[in-house]
Amino acid sequence: MELNKLRDNWNTFGQKDPLWSILTDATKKGNRWELEEFFKTGQEEIGNLFQYLEAQNIQVKPTKALDFGCGVGRLTQALSHKFEEVHGVDIAESMIDLAKEYNQQGNACQYHVNVKADLSLFESSSFSFIYSSIVLQHMKPDYAKRYLLEFLRLLSPDGVLVFQIPSAQKRKSPFRHHLRRLLPSSIFNAFVKWKDGVDAIIEMYCIEKQEVIDFINSNNAKILDVREDQSTGEDWVSYRYIVQLKSSQS
Ligand SMILES: C[S@@+](CC[C@H](N)C(=O)[O-])C[C@H]1O[C@@H](n2cnc3c(N)ncnc32)[C@H](O)[C@@H]1O
């Protein structure tokens, strides 16, 4: 799926069922997430992450953070308790409109729509921390890699990048897998919309763990830590990567 179609789909989700499209708990479908409960999951995710970074002795300067694919700001607002300034970026205007509406952190959180395959809206080396969770999995690997390169460009010399991406799918529905191979994607997607009762499609993509590691290592950066993560549910093998630029001291 190309970026303009991706943007249209996420815009639709932002209008119809934004919180469920971000955290697809089956019991919350149909706008049944409570806002407070939803944002609490962001506090927990960021709290656990920073405990982990501390335990690994990975230092992060509390200056400026980027939350790529911020949705309605679930993680952006949580990050604002750790940084002077946090920028949330999303491809969907409807998501950013909600992020602004739900924002309780004033100017500490700034939100941007970006529909480009790059992050040229930001200056090089300007972020001490970059985070992206359950986002890169929804775009073709070519796009994910372009954004990864952008993250490395935006990272300050001692900055820390943390991102998640699945490596493989554990369990596939044999019927859907077969249909997907047989049908043109527009017809397959129409089938999925009808069957799942959704207005837009959330596609999933993987990049194998070793490919991610090689990609990072060949772009003047190093992996500080890789850990299996559960954010994509039990049907996927997913990893969270912690990265710094190679020239960094730590
Ligand atoms: C599953 S949601 C996750 C939102 C947020 N990271 C969170 O965990 O609460 C995925 C988000 O990524 C955004 N997204 C998808 N492709 C993107 C892209 N190319 N650039 C920026 N945002 C993108 C979608 O609009 C959506 O808001």
The ligand as an SDF file (V2000), in Angstrom:
LIG
                    3D

 27 29  0  0  0  0  0  0  0  0999 V2000
   -1.4460    1.5360   15.5840 C   0  0  0  0  0  0  0  0  0  0  0  0
   -1.3640    3.2890   15.5590 S   0  0  0  0  0  0  0  0  0  0  0  0
   -0.1670    3.6040   16.8650 C   0  0  0  0  0  0  0  0  0  0  0  0
   -0.2300    5.0010   17.4350 C   0  0  0  0  0  0  0  0  0  0  0  0
    0.7600    5.2810   18.5480 C   0  0  0  0  0  0  0  0  0  0  0  0
    2.1160    4.9510   18.1550 N   0  0  0  0  0  0  0  0  0  0  0  0
    0.3760    4.5180   19.7990 C   0  0  0  0  0  0  0  0  0  0  0  0
    0.9840    3.4590   20.0470 O   0  0  0  0  0  0  0  0  0  0  0  0
   -0.5310    4.9630   20.4990 O   0  0  0  0  0  0  0  0  0  0  0  0
   -0.4100    3.6350   14.0960 C   0  0  0  0  0  0  0  0  0  0  0  0
   -0.3270    5.1000   13.7960 C   0  0  0  0  0  0  0  0  0  0  0  0
    0.7060    5.2830   12.8260 O   0  0  0  0  0  0  0  0  0  0  0  0
    0.2820    6.2560   11.9200 C   0  0  0  0  0  0  0  0  0  0  0  0
    1.0480    6.0900   10.6860 N   0  0  0  0  0  0  0  0  0  0  0  0
    0.9650    5.0930    9.7830 C   0  0  0  0  0  0  0  0  0  0  0  0
    1.8340    5.3000    8.7750 N   0  0  0  0  0  0  0  0  0  0  0  0
    2.4880    6.4490    9.0570 C   0  0  0  0  0  0  0  0  0  0  0  0
    3.4910    7.2120    8.3860 C   0  0  0  0  0  0  0  0  0  0  0  0
    4.0030    6.8190    7.2250 N   0  0  0  0  0  0  0  0  0  0  0  0
    3.9120    8.3690    8.9560 N   0  0  0  0  0  0  0  0  0  0  0  0
    3.4000    8.7750   10.1290 C   0  0  0  0  0  0  0  0  0  0  0  0
    2.4230    8.1080   10.8030 N   0  0  0  0  0  0  0  0  0  0  0  0
    1.9800    6.9500   10.2790 C   0  0  0  0  0  0  0  0  0  0  0  0
   -1.2220    6.0230   11.7750 C   0  0  0  0  0  0  0  0  0  0  0  0
   -1.9020    7.1370   11.2630 O   0  0  0  0  0  0  0  0  0  0  0  0
   -1.6010    5.6910   13.2160 C   0  0  0  0  0  0  0  0  0  0  0  0
   -1.9840    6.8280   13.9280 O   0  0  0  0  0  0  0  0  0  0  0  0
  1  2  1  0
  2  3  1  0
  2 10  1  0
  3  4  1  0
  4  5  1  0
  5  6  1  0
  5  7  1  0
  7  8  2  0
  7  9  1  0
 10 11  1  0
 11 12  1  0
 11 26  1  0
 12 13  1  0
 13 14  1  0
 13 24  1  0
 14 15  1  0
 14 23  1  0
 15 16  2  0
 16 17  1  0
 17 18  1  0
 17 23  2  0
 18 19  1  0
 18 20  2  0
 20 21  1  0
 21 22  2  0
 22 23  1  0
 24 25  1  0
 24 26  1  0
 26 27  1  0
M  CHG  2   2   1   9  -1
M  END
$$$$
